[in-house]
């Protein structure tokens, strides 16, 4: 008898599967997000890839889709969780790699204990992560927009990083806000300086979205976004902007 050990897909194998099975040639950013979201599971990789193929290119700031088949599998498990545990999973979907103290401040110790008992989260040192990224994605897909915005506001109170704080405040705001729009470009510039091109694009997109159409700063922020997109390898989008 010959025994074969089946490991998860590597990043390169993920690219080959998406190319050979679905004809997809995603950018490196999208490829890495698919890999990190599916953890190299071939079934999940193909299902996420099919949704991406059906809806077109995924921009840097877009959330990766949760396919119906995966949602049916994991969504049932999420639906059976208590409200505090679902909220805790949503927090991990909105902000990855949270510290235990941050998550307790947001959701409470009991919710964390219950989530551990339900085996939907894992504590690694002083960090907490979902047992599988798609569990958190299913919790995000089931949450209402208002619930996500409230949680982003709470995140802005507990995160120490100024870039993250600016991002969460932007994500909690739906209407143009001149005062907030003035703070986000500085965070985008800091992200760009430290080489976080994707984070710079995301922040610059929010800065433009929050800038009123009659603002004198709008053209400047549009040019900033185009520059960050080019650095991030999104030349086509940069030209379109």
Secondary structure, 3 states (H helix, E strand, C coil): CCCCCCCCCCHHHHHHHHHHHHCCCCCHHHHHHHHHHHCCCHHHHHHHHHHHHHHCCCCCCCCCCCCHHHHHHHHHHHHCCCHHHHHHHHHHHHCCCEEHHHHHHHHCHHHHHHHHHCCCEEEECCEEEECCHHHHHHHHHHCCHHHHHHHHHHHHHHCCCHHHHHHHHHHCCCCCCHHHHHHHHHHHHHHHHCCCHHHHHHHHHHHHHHCCCCCCCHHHHHHHHHHHHHHCCCHHHHHHC
